[in-house]
Amino acid sequence: MPQEYVEQREGAFFVAGTRISLDSIVYAFREGESPETILQNFDTLRAAQVYGAIAFYLENQPSIDAYLIEQQRRVDEMRRKAAPLPAGLRGRLEAAREQLHAVRSE
């Protein structure tokens, strides 16, 4: 029986049986990350799940690309409507993000 590696829940796509969005895998793949690197970044996934999610994307690329554009539009709309963060909190978040990226690039 064929294994399904992607499922749709509540209007969004996820790696089947996980809380990891297909979006996360696709964006990493589009940025040139290898399946092995993606697997290292999502250590709860198995290699078959990563390869299966990438295969699903490639087989359904036009519709998934349209879905991703719509998802980004929704995120942009939510950000536009959201109240701005206090300056101190925004600074701490930016510092934490920079530190996280520095650790990942080591």
Contacts in CASP RR format, 6 or more apart in sequence:
PFRMAT RR
TARGET T0000
AUTHOR 0000-0000-0000
METHOD contacts of the structure
MODEL  1
MPQEYVEQREGAFFVAGTRISLDSIVYAFREGESPETILQNFDTLRAAQV
YGAIAFYLENQPSIDAYLIEQQRRVDEMRRKAAPLPAGLRGRLEAAREQL
HAVRSE
3 48 0 8 1.000
4 16 0 8 1.000
5 15 0 8 1.000
5 16 0 8 1.000
5 48 0 8 1.000
5 49 0 8 1.000
5 51 0 8 1.000
5 52 0 8 1.000
5 53 0 8 1.000
5 55 0 8 1.000
5 56 0 8 1.000
6 13 0 8 1.000
6 14 0 8 1.000
6 15 0 8 1.000
6 16 0 8 1.000
6 22 0 8 1.000
6 52 0 8 1.000
6 53 0 8 1.000
6 56 0 8 1.000
7 13 0 8 1.000
7 14 0 8 1.000
7 16 0 8 1.000
7 17 0 8 1.000
8 14 0 8 1.000
12 21 0 8 1.000
12 22 0 8 1.000
12 23 0 8 1.000
12 71 0 8 1.000
13 21 0 8 1.000
13 22 0 8 1.000
13 23 0 8 1.000
13 64 0 8 1.000
13 67 0 8 1.000
14 20 0 8 1.000
14 21 0 8 1.000
14 22 0 8 1.000
15 21 0 8 1.000
15 22 0 8 1.000
15 25 0 8 1.000
15 45 0 8 1.000
15 49 0 8 1.000
15 50 0 8 1.000
15 53 0 8 1.000
16 49 0 8 1.000
18 44 0 8 1.000
18 45 0 8 1.000
18 49 0 8 1.000
20 42 0 8 1.000
20 44 0 8 1.000
20 45 0 8 1.000
22 53 0 8 1.000
22 56 0 8 1.000
22 57 0 8 1.000
22 64 0 8 1.000
23 68 0 8 1.000
23 71 0 8 1.000
24 42 0 8 1.000
25 38 0 8 1.000
25 42 0 8 1.000
25 50 0 8 1.000
25 53 0 8 1.000
25 54 0 8 1.000
25 57 0 8 1.000
26 53 0 8 1.000
26 54 0 8 1.000
26 57 0 8 1.000
26 64 0 8 1.000
26 68 0 8 1.000
27 68 0 8 1.000
28 37 0 8 1.000
28 38 0 8 1.000
28 41 0 8 1.000
29 35 0 8 1.000
29 38 0 8 1.000
29 54 0 8 1.000
29 57 0 8 1.000
33 41 0 8 1.000
35 47 0 8 1.000
35 50 0 8 1.000
35 51 0 8 1.000
35 54 0 8 1.000
36 47 0 8 1.000
38 45 0 8 1.000
38 50 0 8 1.000
39 45 0 8 1.000
39 46 0 8 1.000
39 47 0 8 1.000
39 50 0 8 1.000
42 50 0 8 1.000
56 64 0 8 1.000
57 64 0 8 1.000
84 90 0 8 1.000
85 93 0 8 1.000
END
